[in-house]
Amino acid sequence: MKLLVTGGAGFIGSAVIRHLIAHTDHHVLNVDKLTYAGNLESLVSVSDDPRYRFAHVDICDAQAMTALFEDFRPDGVMHLAAESHVDRSIDGPSAFIDTNIVGTYQLLQVSRSYWNQLDAEARTRFRFHHISTDEVYGSLGEEGLFTETTAYAPNSPYSASKAASDHLVRAWHHTYGLPTIITNCSNNYGPYQFPEKLIPLMILNALDGKPLPVYGDGGQIRDWLYVDDHARALVHVLEHGQVGEVYNIGGHNEKRNIEVVEALCLILDEALGGRGEESGKDGQESGVRSQEGKTSPLTPHSSLITFVKDRPGHDRRYAIDASKIECELGWKPQETFETGLRKTVQWYLDNETWWRRVRDGSYRGERLGLGESGVRS
């Protein structure tokens, strides 16, 4: 197949493209606006492959997207382009409305126009796969799981914008017949994740000897999904999922945020022998300590954990029932939380160049999402 992937320079999108090029025969056109979280360095391993192309285009630009469709002639769309960080949506919701709602609308319209011009066989083969989040369902109590029929109850500007995009995709299928599939996933983690999210932020702060900020009491529960497992699931759904269906994708790994941070600290203690109290080389900030260059004295990384003011409207618990995709399509995660977390920590230890470049850019670990910075355009 020829697949047009939006947001392919992002965390999940780049994992999907790496999987497509490494493990399938599909051709890929990566369409990305390259906002702060888009990073083509995450695709260096596939950038020279003849089956991979990149287009620096905003999905809100209908004219440019139409030209891409006419030139590339895709058999399917995997729509991952989205603003995705809850804290940023609290401080500046406008970008989330523009990309997640308006952008999805424009992409649906361009896809529908293209699909309507295809011959009967190509129309039957075409798929529009919309990738979404479990946050559209709102917050769970202590019991129960999100299923594909759970009522939507989004609580943040981010989740509301994704819920709106889900509804648009559903409507374009039922009204216009566009062959769509929707997937809603739990919290992703793994290599190449932008360091505003919990796991990479904690790893990099710990390596720099900085506080590990845990919101509220740290009791918020999330279901964690290793990003390469998610990439496999998304491609599998595209190839084998039923048109008009929704599939929830989860890792079967419910963890409290404080448990996640404590587990990261233990892995770092094992890898680095604890943390040093001294500043780093040449009087710089404490910096990364390699296994050959430990500082002394050593104390557990957990001593850096700091509880901070919770963010507004913080959902207490998410948990996904992924039995439908397992029973109907035969997918289940390969990684446990423990194996995935160890692979993730080791990747950040081994790839300092990547995350140093990211941190030299627009994001430097500042606190977002307090809702106190006023309105941003």
WOUR-V82286 format. One line per field, one symbol per residue. phi: phi as a letter, one per 40 degrees, with the letter a starting at -180 (. if undefined). burial: + if it has 16 or more other ideal C-beta (glycine too) atoms within 10 Angstrom, else -. Layout:
phi->???
burial->???
This chain:
phi->.bbcbcgcccccdccccdcdccbbbccbbcbacfcdccacccbdcbcccccbbbbcbccccccccdccccccfccabbcbcacbbddccccacdccccccccccdccccccccccccccdccccccbbbcbbbccccgbcccbgbcbcbcccacbbdccccccccdcccdcccccbgdcbbbbbbcccaicgcccccdccccccccccgcdbcbcfcgccbbcbbcccccddcccccdcbccdgcbbcbbbfbcacdcccccccccccdccbggbccccccfgcddgcbcccbcbacbbccccccbcbdcccgcccababcbccccccbgcaccccccccccccdcccccbddcccccccccbbgccbgcgbcgcbc
burial->+-+++++++++++++++++++----++++++++---+++--++--+-----++++-++++-+-+++-++--+-++++++++++++++++++++-++++++++++++++++++-++----------+++++++++++++++----++-+-+---+++++++++++++-++--++----+++++++++++++++++++++++++++++++++-++++--+-+++++++++++++++++++--+---++++++++++++++-++++++-+++--+-+++---+-----++++-----+-----++-++-----+--++-++++++-+++--+-+++-+-+--+++-++-+++----++--+----+----++--------
